[in-house]
């Protein structure tokens, strides 16, 4: 009796998957700026090195997320963190 892949997922993997589900259903505009930043960070740290197609998809999605963050800042004002 084997456990499915979701049982082996880390908390970050589950969070990344949940955010990706929103993107698949609503596009990047379905996420708040904070969620966009979090998904960007999670994707940057995820290694798809063995799967070239997944790596290309990751790069394309990161570009879309960056553009959505830029558009959000243009619309609602720049919210870059100053620390």
C-alpha atoms as an extended CHARMM CRD file, in Angstrom:
* protein
*
        83  EXT
         1         1  UNK       CA              0.0000000000        0.0000000000        0.0000000000  PROA      1               0.0000000000
         2         2  UNK       CA              1.8670000000        3.0720000000       -1.2400000000  PROA      2               0.0000000000
         3         3  UNK       CA              1.3000000000        6.6700000000       -0.3900000000  PROA      3               0.0000000000
         4         4  UNK       CA              0.6260000000        9.1290000000       -3.1740000000  PROA      4               0.0000000000
         5         5  UNK       CA              3.0510000000       11.9190000000       -4.0670000000  PROA      5               0.0000000000
         6         6  UNK       CA              1.0920000000       14.5040000000       -2.0770000000  PROA      6               0.0000000000
         7         7  UNK       CA              1.9640000000       12.6950000000        1.1660000000  PROA      7               0.0000000000
         8         8  UNK       CA              5.6740000000       13.2080000000        0.4690000000  PROA      8               0.0000000000
         9         9  UNK       CA              5.4070000000       16.9060000000       -0.3440000000  PROA      9               0.0000000000
        10        10  UNK       CA              7.0230000000       19.4790000000        1.9070000000  PROA      10              0.0000000000
        11        11  UNK       CA              5.0790000000       22.4660000000        3.1910000000  PROA      11              0.0000000000
        12        12  UNK       CA              6.7700000000       24.6830000000        0.5870000000  PROA      12              0.0000000000
        13        13  UNK       CA              5.8590000000       22.2300000000       -2.1780000000  PROA      13              0.0000000000
        14        14  UNK       CA              2.2000000000       22.2980000000       -1.0850000000  PROA      14              0.0000000000
        15        15  UNK       CA              2.2190000000       26.0990000000       -0.9310000000  PROA      15              0.0000000000
        16        16  UNK       CA              3.8540000000       26.3330000000       -4.3750000000  PROA      16              0.0000000000
        17        17  UNK       CA              1.3270000000       23.8740000000       -5.8090000000  PROA      17              0.0000000000
        18        18  UNK       CA             -1.6130000000       25.7830000000       -4.3090000000  PROA      18              0.0000000000
        19        19  UNK       CA             -0.3690000000       29.0660000000       -5.8180000000  PROA      19              0.0000000000
        20        20  UNK       CA              0.2670000000       27.3710000000       -9.1640000000  PROA      20              0.0000000000
        21        21  UNK       CA             -3.2960000000       26.0260000000       -9.1040000000  PROA      21              0.0000000000
        22        22  UNK       CA             -4.5800000000       29.6060000000       -8.7740000000  PROA      22              0.0000000000
        23        23  UNK       CA             -2.3710000000       30.6670000000      -11.6930000000  PROA      23              0.0000000000
        24        24  UNK       CA             -3.6380000000       27.7720000000      -13.8240000000  PROA      24              0.0000000000
        25        25  UNK       CA             -7.2700000000       28.6880000000      -13.0880000000  PROA      25              0.0000000000
        26        26  UNK       CA             -7.1170000000       32.5050000000      -12.9730000000  PROA      26              0.0000000000
        27        27  UNK       CA             -3.7400000000       33.5220000000      -14.3700000000  PROA      27              0.0000000000
        28        28  UNK       CA             -1.1240000000       35.5380000000      -12.5060000000  PROA      28              0.0000000000
        29        29  UNK       CA             -3.6740000000       38.3380000000      -12.0510000000  PROA      29              0.0000000000
        30        30  UNK       CA             -5.5400000000       36.0210000000       -9.6580000000  PROA      30              0.0000000000
        31        31  UNK       CA             -2.7990000000       36.4410000000       -7.0540000000  PROA      31              0.0000000000
        32        32  UNK       CA             -2.0810000000       39.3630000000       -4.7620000000  PROA      32              0.0000000000
        33        33  UNK       CA              1.3050000000       41.0720000000       -4.9220000000  PROA      33              0.0000000000
        34        34  UNK       CA              2.4340000000       39.2400000000       -1.7760000000  PROA      34              0.0000000000
        35        35  UNK       CA              1.3780000000       35.9040000000       -3.2720000000  PROA      35              0.0000000000
        36        36  UNK       CA              3.1820000000       36.7620000000       -6.5160000000  PROA      36              0.0000000000
        37        37  UNK       CA              6.3790000000       37.4970000000       -4.5860000000  PROA      37              0.0000000000
        38        38  UNK       CA              6.0440000000       34.2670000000       -2.6150000000  PROA      38              0.0000000000
        39        39  UNK       CA              5.4410000000       32.1700000000       -5.7340000000  PROA      39              0.0000000000
        40        40  UNK       CA              8.4110000000       33.8490000000       -7.4110000000  PROA      40              0.0000000000
        41        41  UNK       CA             10.6460000000       32.9130000000       -4.4600000000  PROA      41              0.0000000000
        42        42  UNK       CA              9.3290000000       29.3590000000       -4.3000000000  PROA      42              0.0000000000
        43        43  UNK       CA              9.8360000000       28.8200000000       -8.0250000000  PROA      43              0.0000000000
        44        44  UNK       CA             13.3400000000       30.2910000000       -7.9950000000  PROA      44              0.0000000000
        45        45  UNK       CA             14.3830000000       27.7980000000       -5.3270000000  PROA      45              0.0000000000
        46        46  UNK       CA             12.7520000000       24.7950000000       -7.0270000000  PROA      46              0.0000000000
        47        47  UNK       CA             15.2200000000       22.8070000000       -9.1440000000  PROA      47              0.0000000000
        48        48  UNK       CA             13.8260000000       21.3150000000      -12.3350000000  PROA      48              0.0000000000
        49        49  UNK       CA             17.3200000000       20.6480000000      -13.7160000000  PROA      49              0.0000000000
        50        50  UNK       CA             16.5590000000       17.1050000000      -14.8880000000  PROA      50              0.0000000000
        51        51  UNK       CA             13.4380000000       18.1800000000      -16.8180000000  PROA      51              0.0000000000
        52        52  UNK       CA             14.2900000000       20.6950000000      -19.5550000000  PROA      52              0.0000000000
        53        53  UNK       CA             10.6420000000       21.3230000000      -20.4630000000  PROA      53              0.0000000000
        54        54  UNK       CA              9.7690000000       22.1000000000      -16.8290000000  PROA      54              0.0000000000
        55        55  UNK       CA             12.8060000000       24.3740000000      -16.5700000000  PROA      55              0.0000000000
        56        56  UNK       CA             11.6530000000       26.3490000000      -19.6440000000  PROA      56              0.0000000000
        57        57  UNK       CA              8.1220000000       26.6080000000      -18.2300000000  PROA      57              0.0000000000
        58        58  UNK       CA              9.5560000000       27.8390000000      -14.9350000000  PROA      58              0.0000000000
        59        59  UNK       CA             11.5420000000       30.5790000000      -16.7150000000  PROA      59              0.0000000000
        60        60  UNK       CA              8.4730000000       31.6890000000      -18.6920000000  PROA      60              0.0000000000
        61        61  UNK       CA              6.3000000000       31.7780000000      -15.5760000000  PROA      61              0.0000000000
        62        62  UNK       CA              8.9420000000       33.7360000000      -13.6300000000  PROA      62              0.0000000000
        63        63  UNK       CA              8.9110000000       36.3520000000      -16.4220000000  PROA      63              0.0000000000
        64        64  UNK       CA              5.1130000000       36.5740000000      -16.2610000000  PROA      64              0.0000000000
        65        65  UNK       CA              5.2120000000       36.9210000000      -12.4710000000  PROA      65              0.0000000000
        66        66  UNK       CA              7.8470000000       39.6700000000      -12.6930000000  PROA      66              0.0000000000
        67        67  UNK       CA              5.7370000000       41.5190000000      -15.2510000000  PROA      67              0.0000000000
        68        68  UNK       CA              2.6300000000       41.1610000000      -13.0580000000  PROA      68              0.0000000000
        69        69  UNK       CA              4.5260000000       42.5460000000      -10.0440000000  PROA      69              0.0000000000
        70        70  UNK       CA              5.7410000000       45.4760000000      -12.1720000000  PROA      70              0.0000000000
        71        71  UNK       CA              2.1920000000       46.1410000000      -13.4290000000  PROA      71              0.0000000000
        72        72  UNK       CA              0.8640000000       45.9570000000       -9.8710000000  PROA      72              0.0000000000
        73        73  UNK       CA              3.4620000000       48.5180000000       -8.7460000000  PROA      73              0.0000000000
        74        74  UNK       CA              2.6130000000       50.7930000000      -11.6750000000  PROA      74              0.0000000000
        75        75  UNK       CA             -1.0940000000       50.6250000000      -10.8530000000  PROA      75              0.0000000000
        76        76  UNK       CA             -0.9690000000       50.8350000000       -7.0550000000  PROA      76              0.0000000000
        77        77  UNK       CA              2.3550000000       52.5420000000       -6.4390000000  PROA      77              0.0000000000
        78        78  UNK       CA              5.8070000000       51.1960000000       -5.8480000000  PROA      78              0.0000000000
        79        79  UNK       CA              5.9920000000       48.9700000000       -2.7900000000  PROA      79              0.0000000000
        80        80  UNK       CA              9.6190000000       47.9310000000       -2.9080000000  PROA      80              0.0000000000
        81        81  UNK       CA             10.8580000000       46.9090000000        0.4980000000  PROA      81              0.0000000000
        82        82  UNK       CA             13.4280000000       49.1840000000        2.0740000000  PROA      82              0.0000000000
        83        83  UNK       CA             15.3220000000       47.3670000000        4.7580000000  PROA      83              0.0000000000
